[in-house]
Amino acid sequence: MLISVEKVIYILILMVLISVSLGVSIEFVTFRKEIMKKNTFNKSFHSVIRHFSR
């Protein structure tokens, strides 16, 4: 009984992780398209690089 419950929980966690990663990637693509429309993509990109390089 415990084995089957653990398998179900594991599958649920996998499905949640996959759906979250897909949603994040889709949101990132749409977000990047909106930024590129505004032509501020390079500025934000460089500011992010500066922020992480500190």
Helices and strands as residue ranges (DSSP letters): H 2-38, H 41-53
